[in-house]
Amino acid sequence: MATATANPPSYEAYTAAIQGRPLPLAYIDLDLLDANAEALCQRAGPYPLRLATKSIRCVPILRYLLKKFPGFRGLMAYSAAEAALLAEAGFNDILIAYPTMESRDIKACLPAIQTGKRILFMVDHPDQLKLLQKHAEAGVTTISVCVDLDLSTHFPLLHFGVFRSPLRQPGDLKPLVDTLRQSHLLQLEGLMGYEGQIAGLPDKVPGSRIYNLFVRFLKKISQRECFSRRVKTVAYLRKNGFRLSLVNGGGTGSVDVTRRDPSVTEITVGSGLYSPTLFDHFRDFKYAPAAGFVLPVVRQARPHIYACSGGGYIASGPIDVDKQPQVFMPDGLSLFKMLGAGEVQTSVRSKHELQLGQPIFFRHAKAGELFERFPEVLLLRGGKVEQVVKTYRGEGWNFF
């Protein structure tokens, strides 16, 4: 098992570090972030890791990781408008993970491209190519593109994976290849295949032995099937004369698996750096909880029942209890199943007596989504606040 070697400080140490700070607040423990980054780089071996900005959402943290860890190279943005702002902020080598049909966002990227910045647009349909060609002609510049290959696996009566691109087999790319041949200002540079069913699905859920065995079985079969399709698709594109400079795959949950695909040249990671609760139950790795938020106790409703301000920071995806934040520190606290985390008040049950104003530490279910709620985040190191920096929200960046 790949394990981050650092452990979080005690509740008392964290409490002392944020003493006097207004609550609620968000924090990142840089010692734990470093440990997670080192573990991810070790898992990747010789493969460069592309940072998924969706999971970070903090410009200073992106700069910090790229500067400190040579294993991280380039960014994967989740919005074309975001890519334009990242390029303006000084970043280069930006792969946009999702297609766009917004002319405004494409135009926003053109000045950076015209000055030599590398920005790749994701495509999976000829109409996307035609729109990009139109803007390339207007801007008199070449636009680079990357094809999104769907790597989900179809089993009888079961779709194992996400619904992304309509492109599943090499032959599905022929309409794009034909359109690219007619688009003299578009350059196909990459292929991306995200094996989300392997990278993002827990397989060591407590009390679910049969489920875990079933998921591991499906992952093993899916890996063999979908990696074969990625290899064949890369070969198809190269046979058609396209020189791919990157073949992207993977995610936090599949780093050591994705590197086994001989066609892959880089692996994307993001969530493992903060290690939210959705990554607590994977068999092959364990990372440190590097990010979280803090709420103050503001009332006592009953003996051992307290309420905190805020807290309803629910993660995206299927609505279930695993998308709720979880109490992290101190020990002995839990949410009420019938109440969950509320927008302006979160009720907790405590085995111990709490004081009004006392800070309660929580972890979010997903990584970067937490910072849509906070304009700034405290960076902790050695049990002290090293710096306070802006999140995307603090920068005024909002894309969806």
C-alpha positions in Angstrom: 0.0 0.0 0.0 1.2 3.5 -0.9 1.0 5.5 2.3 1.7 9.2 3.1 4.1 9.1 6.0 3.0 12.2 7.9 0.2 12.3 10.5 -2.0 15.3 11.4 -1.2 17.3 14.5 -3.3 16.8 17.6 -6.6 18.7 18.1 -4.9 20.9 20.7 -2.1 21.8 18.2 -4.6 22.7 15.5 -6.7 24.7 17.9 -3.7 26.6 19.1 -2.7 27.4 15.5 -6.0 29.0 14.6 -6.5 30.8 18.0 -8.1 34.2 17.4 -9.0 33.6 13.8 -12.6 34.3 12.7 -14.7 31.1 12.1 -15.7 29.4 9.9 -12.4 29.0 8.1 -10.7 26.7 5.7 -7.1 25.4 6.1 -4.5 23.3 4.3 -1.8 21.6 6.3 1.4 22.0 4.1 3.3 19.2 6.0 0.5 16.7 5.0 0.2 18.2 1.5 3.9 17.6 1.0 3.7 14.0 2.2 0.8 13.3 -0.1 2.6 14.9 -3.0 5.7 12.8 -2.4 3.6 9.6 -2.1 1.9 10.4 -5.5 5.1 11.1 -7.2 6.5 7.9 -5.9 3.5 5.9 -7.1 3.9 7.5 -10.6 7.5 6.6 -10.9 9.0 8.1 -14.1 5.6 9.4 -15.3 4.9 13.2 -15.0 1.8 14.1 -13.1 -0.5 16.7 -14.4 -2.3 18.7 -11.7 -6.1 18.7 -11.9 -7.1 22.3 -10.9 -10.6 21.2 -10.2 -9.3 19.5 -7.1 -7.0 22.3 -6.0 -8.8 25.7 -6.8 -6.1 27.8 -5.3 -3.5 29.6 -7.4 -0.8 29.8 -4.7 -1.0 26.1 -4.1 -0.7 25.3 -7.8 2.4 27.4 -8.0 3.8 25.8 -4.8 3.3 22.3 -6.0 4.8 22.9 -9.5 7.8 24.7 -8.0 8.6 22.2 -5.2 7.9 18.9 -6.8 9.5 18.2 -10.2 7.2 15.3 -10.8 4.3 17.7 -11.4 4.2 19.2 -14.8 1.4 21.1 -16.4 -2.3 21.7 -15.4 -5.6 20.1 -16.3 -8.2 22.9 -16.2 -11.9 22.2 -15.9 -13.0 25.3 -17.9 -11.8 27.2 -20.9 -12.4 30.5 -19.1 -10.3 29.1 -16.2 -7.5 28.2 -18.6 -7.4 31.7 -19.9 -7.1 33.2 -16.4 -4.4 30.6 -15.5 -2.4 31.5 -18.5 -2.8 35.2 -17.6 -1.5 34.3 -14.1 1.7 32.9 -15.6 1.0 29.2 -16.0 1.7 27.2 -19.2 0.9 23.8 -20.6 -2.8 23.7 -19.8 -5.0 20.9 -20.9 -8.7 21.8 -20.8 -10.4 18.6 -19.6 -13.9 19.2 -21.0 -15.1 20.5 -24.4 -16.6 24.0 -24.7 -19.0 25.6 -27.2 -18.7 29.0 -25.7 -17.1 31.5 -28.1 -16.4 33.9 -25.4 -14.2 31.4 -23.5 -12.3 30.3 -26.6 -11.6 33.9 -27.5 -10.3 34.5 -24.0 -7.6 31.9 -24.6 -6.4 33.2 -27.9 -4.1 36.0 -26.6 -2.2 33.5 -24.5 -1.9 31.0 -27.4 -0.7 33.8 -29.8 2.1 34.6 -27.4 3.3 30.9 -27.4 1.4 29.5 -24.3 0.4 25.9 -24.7 -3.4 25.4 -24.2 -5.1 22.3 -25.5 -8.9 22.2 -26.1 -10.7 18.9 -25.5 -12.9 17.6 -28.3 -15.1 14.6 -29.0 -17.4 15.9 -31.9 -16.7 17.5 -35.3 -18.9 20.6 -34.4 -16.4 21.4 -31.6 -13.6 21.3 -34.2 -15.5 23.5 -36.6 -16.0 26.2 -33.9 -12.4 26.1 -32.9 -11.3 26.4 -36.6 -13.5 29.4 -36.9 -11.8 31.1 -34.0 -8.4 30.0 -35.2 -9.0 31.7 -38.5 -10.3 34.9 -36.8 -7.2 34.9 -34.6 -4.8 33.9 -37.3 -3.3 31.3 -35.0 -3.0 27.5 -34.6 -5.2 25.9 -31.9 -4.1 22.6 -30.4 -6.7 19.9 -29.5 -6.9 16.7 -27.5 -9.4 13.9 -28.2 -11.4 12.6 -25.2 -11.8 8.8 -25.4 -14.5 7.2 -23.2 -12.9 4.4 -21.1 -16.0 3.2 -19.3 -16.7 -0.6 -19.6 -20.0 -2.1 -20.6 -21.0 -5.3 -18.8 -24.3 -7.1 -19.4 -26.9 -5.0 -17.5 -24.2 -2.8 -16.0 -22.4 0.4 -17.2 -19.2 0.5 -15.2 -17.8 4.0 -15.4 -18.9 7.6 -16.2 -20.7 8.9 -19.3 -18.2 11.2 -21.0 -17.2 11.1 -24.6 -19.2 9.3 -27.4 -15.9 8.0 -28.7 -15.2 4.5 -27.5 -13.4 2.6 -30.3 -10.7 3.7 -32.7 -13.2 3.7 -35.6 -15.4 6.2 -33.7 -12.7 8.8 -34.3 -13.0 8.8 -38.1 -15.4 11.8 -38.3 -13.0 13.8 -36.2 -10.0 12.7 -38.3 -11.8 13.7 -41.5 -12.7 17.1 -40.0 -9.2 17.7 -38.8 -7.8 17.0 -42.2 -9.9 19.9 -43.5 -9.1 22.2 -40.5 -5.7 23.7 -41.4 -5.3 25.7 -38.2 -6.1 22.9 -35.8 -3.4 20.6 -34.6 -4.2 17.3 -32.8 -1.6 16.9 -30.0 -3.1 14.6 -27.5 -5.5 11.9 -26.4 -7.1 11.6 -23.0 -8.8 8.6 -21.6 -10.1 8.8 -18.0 -10.6 5.5 -16.3 -12.9 7.0 -13.6 -14.3 3.6 -12.6 -10.8 2.6 -11.5 -9.5 5.9 -10.3 -12.5 7.1 -8.3 -14.4 4.1 -6.9 -13.6 2.9 -3.3 -12.9 -0.8 -2.9 -12.2 -1.1 0.8 -15.4 0.2 2.3 -15.8 -0.9 6.0 -18.4 -3.6 6.6 -18.9 -4.2 2.8 -16.7 -7.2 2.1 -18.9 -8.6 -0.7 -19.2 -5.2 -2.3 -15.4 -4.6 -2.1 -14.6 -8.0 -3.7 -17.1 -7.3 -6.5 -15.7 -3.8 -7.2 -12.1 -5.2 -7.3 -13.2 -7.9 -9.7 -14.9 -5.3 -12.0 -11.9 -3.0 -11.9 -9.5 -5.8 -12.9 -11.6 -6.8 -15.9 -12.3 -3.1 -16.8 -8.6 -2.3 -16.6 -7.7 -4.9 -19.2 -10.5 -4.0 -21.5 -10.2 -0.2 -21.5 -6.4 0.0 -21.5 -6.5 -2.2 -24.7 -8.9 0.4 -26.3 -6.6 3.3 -25.4 -3.6 1.5 -26.9 -5.4 0.7 -30.1 -6.8 4.3 -30.4 -3.3 5.8 -30.0 -2.0 3.4 -32.7 -5.0 4.4 -35.0 -4.2 8.1 -34.6 -0.5 7.7 -35.3 -1.3 5.5 -38.3 -3.3 8.4 -39.6 -0.4 10.7 -39.4 -1.0 12.4 -36.1 2.1 12.9 -33.8 0.7 12.8 -30.3 2.8 14.8 -27.8 0.7 13.5 -24.8 -1.5 10.6 -23.9 -3.2 11.4 -20.6 -4.9 9.0 -18.2 -5.6 8.1 -14.7 -6.5 9.9 -11.4 -5.5 9.7 -7.8 -7.1 6.2 -7.3 -5.3 4.6 -10.3 -1.8 6.1 -10.5 0.1 2.8 -10.1 -2.4 1.0 -12.4 -2.5 3.6 -15.2 1.3 3.6 -15.5 1.0 0.0 -16.7 -0.6 1.2 -19.9 2.3 1.5 -22.4 0.5 4.1 -24.4 0.2 6.6 -21.5 2.8 9.5 -21.3 1.4 11.3 -18.3 -1.1 10.8 -15.4 -3.5 13.3 -13.9 -3.9 13.7 -10.1 -5.5 16.2 -7.8 -7.8 14.9 -5.0 -5.0 12.9 -3.4 -3.2 16.0 -2.5 -5.9 17.1 -0.1 -7.2 13.6 0.5 -10.9 14.2 1.3 -13.1 11.6 2.9 -14.1 9.9 -0.4 -10.5 8.7 -0.7 -10.4 7.1 2.7 -11.5 3.6 1.6 -9.1 2.5 -1.2 -7.2 -0.7 -0.8 -3.9 0.3 -2.5 -3.2 3.7 -0.9 -3.7 5.9 2.1 -3.1 9.6 2.1 -3.1 12.2 4.9 -6.1 14.5 5.5 -4.4 17.7 4.4 -7.4 20.1 4.0 -10.5 20.8 6.0 -12.6 23.5 7.6 -13.4 24.7 11.1 -16.8 25.6 12.6 -17.5 27.2 15.9 -19.9 25.7 18.5 -22.6 28.4 19.0 -25.3 26.7 21.0 -26.2 23.7 23.2 -29.6 22.3 22.4 -29.6 19.4 24.8 -27.1 17.6 26.9 -24.4 16.3 24.5 -26.1 17.9 21.5 -24.5 21.1 20.1 -24.9 23.3 17.0 -22.1 24.8 14.9 -22.4 27.8 12.5 -22.4 26.8 8.8 -21.2 23.5 7.5 -23.6 22.5 4.8 -20.8 22.1 2.2 -22.2 19.2 0.3 -20.1 17.5 -2.4 -21.4 17.0 -6.0 -22.5 13.6 -7.3 -25.3 11.2 -6.2 -27.0 12.5 -3.1 -25.9 10.2 -0.3 -24.4 10.4 3.2 -20.9 10.0 1.7 -21.2 13.4 0.1 -21.6 15.1 3.5 -18.6 16.5 5.4 -17.5 14.5 8.4 -16.3 15.6 11.8 -12.6 15.2 12.1 -11.5 16.6 15.5 -12.0 16.4 18.4 -12.8 12.7 18.8 -16.3 11.5 20.0 -18.4 13.7 17.7 -20.8 12.7 15.0 -23.5 14.2 12.8 -27.2 13.3 13.0 -28.2 11.0 10.2 -31.6 12.7 9.9 -30.1 16.2 9.9 -26.8 16.0 8.2 -24.8 19.2 7.7 -26.9 22.3 7.4 -26.4 25.5 5.4 -26.3 27.8 8.5 -26.3 25.3 11.3 -24.8 21.9 11.7 -25.8 19.8 14.8 -23.4 17.4 16.3 -23.7 14.7 19.0 -20.7 14.7 21.4 -19.6 12.2 24.0 -17.8 15.0 25.8 -18.8 18.4 27.0 -18.1 21.2 24.6 -17.7 24.9 25.2 -19.5 27.7 23.2 -17.0 29.1 20.8 -14.9 25.9 20.7 -13.6 25.1 17.2 -14.7 21.8 15.5 -12.7 20.5 12.6 -14.4 18.9 9.6 -13.3 17.2 6.4 -15.0 17.7 3.1 -16.1 14.7 0.9 -14.4 16.0 -2.2 -11.2 18.1 -2.7 -11.4 21.5 -4.4 -15.2 22.0 -4.1 -14.7 23.1 -0.5 -12.9 26.3 -1.6 -16.0 27.5 -3.5 -17.2 28.3 0.0 -14.2 30.2 1.3 -12.4 33.3 -0.2 -9.2 32.5 1.6 -7.5 29.5 3.2 -5.0 29.3 6.0 -1.8 27.5 5.2 -0.4 25.6 8.3 3.1 24.2 8.8 4.6 22.9 11.9 1.4 23.6 13.8 1.4 27.3 12.9 -0.2 29.6 10.3 2.5 30.2 7.7 0.4 32.2 5.3 -3.2 33.1 4.3 -3.9 32.9 0.6 -6.8 33.4 -1.8 -8.9 30.6 -3.2 -10.5 30.7 -6.6 -13.4 32.3 -4.9 -11.2 34.9 -3.4 -9.7 35.7 -6.8 -13.2 36.3 -8.1 -13.0 33.2 -10.3 -16.3 31.3 -10.8 -16.9 29.2 -13.9 -20.0 27.0 -13.4 
